[in-house]
Amino acid sequence: MEFETLKSTILATRTVHNFKEGVPIDPRDIEKALEVSLYAPNHKLTNPWHIFHVSDETRKRLSSLARELAREKGLDDEGQKKAMAKVMAPSALIVYALPINSQNKSQEREDYATLSCSIQLFALALRTLGFSYKWSTGGLSRHAQSYDLLGIDPHDFEIIGFIWVGKSLKEPILTKRPTLNEVVRHI
Ligand SMILES: Cc1cc2nc3c(=O)[nH]c(=O)nc-3n(C[C@H](O)[C@H](O)[C@H](O)COP(=O)(O)O)c2cc1C
């Protein structure tokens, strides 16, 4: 692959905050993107992947929880409906859970590194298939009821990301990064 092709894919893989509603995604596209994402580096080959492709039914339940959280925050009816719509609008929701390893925190940290690399590979692969993403660690992803709804035991796993997949409502902004001079030291 040409460097410029890789670079333009990386730069186009931006976080999307507002997704178009009702855009279907072929589940095979999700599978294809997930399959390549498993080729992230994985120290000691621990296979730390616990990935949940969330059904529409479960998403509806999560959207009710999102509404409840919005209500607790004091949002009015319109705000609560928006919170629900945010859960339902994207084409898919993929959840990544990290195995908790209290005996070996350094292993857990390295597993988190693997999952992070994997999520970025997933996002890049989706981009080439015409879809965008958002990695979210907001209140919904951390809520005890979300663990319940997804059947994830919080003693064994930490949800490290809700990955929303879909088409962006508008052109995402290319966020600013530091220049190399600011971050690289030649020693
Ligand atoms: C670990 C992690 C957690 C994130 N959680 C959130 C989140 O909860 N809400 C959100 O709006 N964006 C979240 N993001 C997306 C970042 O805010 C995003 O990368 C940043 O806005 C820069 O945008 P860009 O990815 O388009 O360059 C998260 C990203 C990472 C890596």
The ligand as an SDF file (V2000), in Angstrom:
LIG
                    3D

 31 33  0  0  0  0  0  0  0  0999 V2000
  -10.3430    5.9770   25.2610 C   0  0  0  0  0  0  0  0  0  0  0  0
  -11.2000    6.9660   24.5250 C   0  0  0  0  0  0  0  0  0  0  0  0
  -12.4090    7.3430   25.0620 C   0  0  0  0  0  0  0  0  0  0  0  0
  -13.2280    8.2680   24.3980 C   0  0  0  0  0  0  0  0  0  0  0  0
  -14.4340    8.6060   24.9370 N   0  0  0  0  0  0  0  0  0  0  0  0
  -15.1780    9.5640   24.3520 C   0  0  0  0  0  0  0  0  0  0  0  0
  -16.4140    9.9550   24.9250 C   0  0  0  0  0  0  0  0  0  0  0  0
  -16.8560    9.4180   25.9500 O   0  0  0  0  0  0  0  0  0  0  0  0
  -17.1060   10.9370   24.3100 N   0  0  0  0  0  0  0  0  0  0  0  0
  -16.6430   11.5520   23.1670 C   0  0  0  0  0  0  0  0  0  0  0  0
  -17.3020   12.4620   22.6670 O   0  0  0  0  0  0  0  0  0  0  0  0
  -15.5000   11.1590   22.5690 N   0  0  0  0  0  0  0  0  0  0  0  0
  -14.7530   10.1940   23.1370 C   0  0  0  0  0  0  0  0  0  0  0  0
  -13.5830    9.7950   22.5600 N   0  0  0  0  0  0  0  0  0  0  0  0
  -13.1780   10.3800   21.2790 C   0  0  0  0  0  0  0  0  0  0  0  0
  -12.1470   11.4680   21.4830 C   0  0  0  0  0  0  0  0  0  0  0  0
  -12.7120   12.4910   22.2430 O   0  0  0  0  0  0  0  0  0  0  0  0
  -11.6830   11.9300   20.0940 C   0  0  0  0  0  0  0  0  0  0  0  0
  -10.6870   11.0810   19.6700 O   0  0  0  0  0  0  0  0  0  0  0  0
  -11.2140   13.3370   20.1040 C   0  0  0  0  0  0  0  0  0  0  0  0
  -12.3510   14.1530   20.1810 O   0  0  0  0  0  0  0  0  0  0  0  0
  -10.4170   13.6910   18.8810 C   0  0  0  0  0  0  0  0  0  0  0  0
  -11.2030   13.5350   17.7330 O   0  0  0  0  0  0  0  0  0  0  0  0
  -10.6720   12.6830   16.4950 P   0  0  0  0  0  0  0  0  0  0  0  0
  -10.6250   11.2800   16.9540 O   0  0  0  0  0  0  0  0  0  0  0  0
  -11.6680   12.9270   15.4160 O   0  0  0  0  0  0  0  0  0  0  0  0
   -9.3340   13.2140   16.1550 O   0  0  0  0  0  0  0  0  0  0  0  0
  -12.7840    8.8510   23.1870 C   0  0  0  0  0  0  0  0  0  0  0  0
  -11.5560    8.4360   22.6310 C   0  0  0  0  0  0  0  0  0  0  0  0
  -10.7770    7.5200   23.3010 C   0  0  0  0  0  0  0  0  0  0  0  0
   -9.4550    7.0990   22.6860 C   0  0  0  0  0  0  0  0  0  0  0  0
  1  2  1  0
  2  3  1  0
  2 30  2  0
  3  4  2  0
  4  5  1  0
  4 28  1  0
  5  6  2  0
  6  7  1  0
  6 13  1  0
  7  8  2  0
  7  9  1  0
  9 10  1  0
 10 11  2  0
 10 12  1  0
 12 13  2  0
 13 14  1  0
 14 15  1  0
 14 28  1  0
 15 16  1  0
 16 17  1  0
 16 18  1  0
 18 19  1  0
 18 20  1  0
 20 21  1  0
 20 22  1  0
 22 23  1  0
 23 24  1  0
 24 25  2  0
 24 26  1  0
 24 27  1  0
 28 29  2  0
 29 30  1  0
 30 31  1  0
M  END
$$$$
